[in-house]
Amino acid sequence: MNEIRRSYHEELEALQGELVRMAGLVTENILRGTAAFLDEDLKAIEDLIESDREIDAICHDIEERTYALMAMQQPMAGDLRTLVSMLRIIHEIERSGDLMVNIAKMGRKLYSQQIDPKLRGIIRDMGNQAHRTFASAVEALVSRDTDKAKALEEMDDVIDDYQRDLLRQILSAGEEHLEVSIRVALVGRFYERIADHAVNIGERVIYTVTGEIPGLTSAGDS
């Protein structure tokens, strides 16, 4: 029994290591993708799109191994919360990776198009804030830090403000470059969604540690 239990905990630790590796790849891609988009670097764009295959493969591997661990070991309490949260978190991470692929592909579509310098500046700020927010979510995940996880909401508010600034700037720019502006607005939306996924990761961290899901109130609460 002790040998089986030891094997279980070794596999759980290995899965958590793969989860962190996957999150690290996406965190890096947020920086890489933002730079590639702003620099119109087609080689970097293609490299990022290709790198998403590895992220998808890690996600699939973690998912299959987690289901197997749950089926064979029937974990309880904290271990069960950890595994259930892991299944949710890998998809938050994987989707964030997909959103960076969307940004990269939009950079390909906008190649050689003139983007208003003010819009470029806001996109740069959004990319940096999305990276900071996602990196903080990963730090909360690794350290199981519920305070850091709760702080993600405020970091998300910053990127929401940038998105509003971006839309105001687009509306004030007129219709001369409407098609380009719409695509830039979509890029802003993709960054906003990455920050949302980071907040969701934070909520799963809180659930793993405390057993409580933020935003849900118990019966009878107002």
C-alpha positions as MATLAB code, in Angstrom:
seq = 'MNEIRRSYHEELEALQGELVRMAGLVTENILRGTAAFLDEDLKAIEDLIESDREIDAICHDIEERTYALMAMQQPMAGDLRTLVSMLRIIHEIERSGDLMVNIAKMGRKLYSQQIDPKLRGIIRDMGNQAHRTFASAVEALVSRDTDKAKALEEMDDVIDDYQRDLLRQILSAGEEHLEVSIRVALVGRFYERIADHAVNIGERVIYTVTGEIPGLTSAGDS';
ca = [
       0.000    0.000    0.000;
       2.804    2.412    0.888;
       4.480    1.698   -2.460;
       1.224    2.358   -4.344;
       0.644    5.549   -2.354;
       4.190    6.727   -3.016;
       3.718    6.093   -6.747;
       0.485    8.090   -6.667;
       2.117   11.108   -5.059;
       5.078   10.909   -7.438;
       2.688   10.962  -10.412;
       0.736   13.851   -8.895;
       3.963   15.813   -8.431;
       5.003   15.028  -12.007;
       1.653   16.245  -13.327;
       1.963   19.476  -11.391;
       5.428   19.963  -12.870;
       4.052   19.504  -16.389;
       1.256   21.951  -15.608;
       3.774   24.597  -14.581;
       5.875   23.898  -17.687;
       2.815   24.347  -19.893;
       1.918   27.598  -18.134;
       5.488   28.824  -18.561;
       5.363   28.245  -22.314;
       2.171   30.281  -22.617;
       3.574   33.050  -20.418;
       6.613   33.246  -22.698;
       4.385   33.255  -25.788;
       2.506   36.304  -24.536;
       5.740   38.280  -24.647;
       6.923   36.687  -27.894;
       3.576   37.161  -29.588;
       3.257   40.793  -28.600;
       6.736   41.581  -29.888;
       6.118   39.653  -33.122;
       2.830   41.489  -33.703;
       4.253   44.959  -33.089;
       7.492   44.290  -34.993;
       5.686   42.670  -37.946;
       8.094   39.739  -37.590;
       6.597   37.030  -39.794;
       9.231   34.449  -38.809;
       8.491   34.969  -35.115;
       4.762   34.785  -35.849;
       5.123   31.429  -37.597;
       7.377   30.113  -34.824;
       4.803   31.025  -32.195;
       1.979   29.371  -34.132;
       4.062   26.213  -34.452;
       5.022   26.247  -30.756;
       1.359   25.979  -29.794;
       1.446   22.329  -30.886;
       3.649   21.523  -27.895;
       1.255   23.314  -25.533;
      -1.684   21.346  -26.924;
       0.236   18.085  -26.571;
       1.111   18.795  -22.929;
      -2.522   19.680  -22.215;
      -3.741   16.383  -23.698;
      -1.103   14.391  -21.805;
      -1.963   15.993  -18.444;
      -5.667   15.460  -19.029;
      -5.298   11.756  -19.850;
      -2.938   11.085  -16.939;
      -5.142   12.998  -14.498;
      -8.222   10.983  -15.459;
      -6.205    7.787  -15.069;
      -4.976    8.839  -11.632;
      -8.491    9.676  -10.488;
      -9.870    6.373  -11.749;
      -7.169    4.181  -10.236;
      -6.609    5.914   -6.898;
     -10.004    7.520   -6.126;
      -8.424   10.486   -4.266;
     -10.282   12.295   -1.507;
     -10.457   15.813   -0.027;
      -7.464   18.009   -0.906;
      -6.004   15.629   -3.471;
      -9.343   15.417   -5.277;
      -9.645   19.224   -5.347;
      -6.126   19.434   -6.748;
      -6.880   17.026   -9.581;
     -10.261   18.552  -10.410;
      -8.699   22.019  -10.459;
      -5.849   20.759  -12.624;
      -8.355   19.655  -15.268;
      -9.906   23.118  -15.257;
      -6.617   25.004  -15.167;
      -5.021   23.214  -18.128;
      -7.872   24.399  -20.320;
      -7.544   27.983  -19.060;
      -3.859   27.802  -19.984;
      -4.446   26.061  -23.319;
      -7.088   28.596  -24.332;
      -4.730   31.451  -23.440;
      -2.164   29.864  -25.752;
      -4.783   29.715  -28.496;
      -5.543   33.397  -28.008;
      -1.877   34.233  -28.570;
      -2.040   32.203  -31.777;
      -5.039   34.346  -32.782;
      -2.984   37.489  -32.122;
      -0.102   36.094  -34.164;
      -2.425   35.274  -37.068;
      -3.905   38.749  -36.870;
      -0.372   40.110  -37.113;
       0.020   38.125  -40.301;
      -3.182   39.622  -41.718;
      -2.109   43.131  -40.750;
       1.400   42.745  -42.167;
       2.512   45.975  -43.911;
      -0.728   47.726  -42.863;
      -0.411   51.114  -41.188;
      -1.558   50.995  -37.555;
      -2.112   54.277  -35.742;
       0.780   54.879  -33.302;
      -1.661   55.464  -30.438;
      -3.314   52.108  -31.100;
       0.088   50.440  -31.239;
       0.961   51.987  -27.876;
      -2.223   50.697  -26.258;
      -1.674   47.221  -27.715;
       1.855   47.218  -26.301;
       0.495   48.175  -22.878;
      -2.214   45.511  -23.087;
       0.324   42.862  -24.033;
       2.568   43.795  -21.122;
      -0.343   43.827  -18.674;
      -1.668   40.500  -19.963;
       1.797   39.030  -19.450;
       2.062   40.412  -15.907;
      -1.410   39.143  -15.018;
      -0.863   35.668  -16.436;
       2.584   35.406  -14.837;
       1.068   36.352  -11.469;
      -1.564   33.650  -11.926;
       1.201   31.109  -12.531;
       3.065   32.333   -9.433;
      -0.127   31.930   -7.378;
      -0.542   28.436   -8.788;
       3.003   27.364   -7.960;
       3.029   28.868   -4.449;
      -0.671   28.162   -3.693;
      -0.839   31.807   -2.651;
      -4.499   32.781   -2.231;
      -3.692   36.463   -1.646;
      -1.876   36.659   -4.961;
      -4.761   34.801   -6.587;
      -7.289   37.301   -5.213;
      -5.181   40.234   -6.473;
      -5.644   39.065  -10.060;
      -9.082   40.723  -10.190;
      -7.499   44.165   -9.824;
      -4.877   43.353  -12.447;
      -7.693   42.337  -14.783;
      -9.396   45.694  -14.181;
      -6.298   47.437  -15.567;
      -6.505   45.583  -18.854;
     -10.248   46.288  -19.040;
      -9.393   49.989  -18.801;
      -6.899   49.619  -21.638;
      -9.577   47.931  -23.739;
     -11.921   50.861  -23.207;
      -9.115   53.263  -24.154;
      -8.491   51.242  -27.302;
     -12.139   51.361  -28.360;
     -12.369   55.103  -27.668;
      -9.283   55.697  -29.780;
     -10.712   53.597  -32.616;
     -14.028   55.471  -32.548;
     -12.267   58.826  -32.625;
     -10.069   57.802  -35.549;
     -12.895   57.789  -38.094;
     -13.483   55.380  -40.992;
     -10.308   55.930  -42.987;
      -8.661   52.769  -41.679;
     -11.770   51.004  -40.383;
     -10.775   47.452  -41.376;
      -7.383   47.747  -39.686;
      -8.968   49.302  -36.608;
     -11.485   46.452  -36.276;
      -8.696   43.890  -36.389;
      -6.699   45.809  -33.791;
      -9.833   45.892  -31.602;
      -9.989   42.100  -31.848;
      -6.372   41.882  -30.723;
      -7.299   43.939  -27.676;
     -10.194   41.604  -26.999;
      -7.845   38.603  -27.164;
      -5.591   40.155  -24.513;
      -8.626   40.912  -22.368;
      -9.667   37.252  -22.563;
      -6.169   36.103  -21.546;
      -6.475   38.201  -18.400;
      -9.892   36.646  -17.755;
      -8.354   33.178  -17.994;
      -5.687   34.270  -15.505;
      -8.415   35.305  -13.061;
     -10.066   31.910  -13.547;
      -6.778   30.198  -12.703;
      -6.621   32.259   -9.526;
     -10.128   31.144   -8.582;
      -9.121   27.490   -9.014;
      -6.081   28.096   -6.803;
      -8.353   29.471   -4.096;
     -10.669   26.485   -4.463;
      -7.767   24.031   -4.264;
      -6.430   25.588   -1.064;
      -9.674   26.467    0.747;
     -12.416   24.403   -0.865;
     -14.329   27.609   -1.626;
     -15.160   28.913   -5.084;
     -14.939   32.752   -5.224;
     -18.169   34.464   -6.210;
     -20.440   31.716   -4.920;
     -22.450   32.333   -1.760;
     -23.921   29.743    0.516;
     -27.670   29.088    0.705;
     -29.472   31.894    2.497;
     -26.796   34.502    1.799;
     -28.028   37.749    0.295;
];
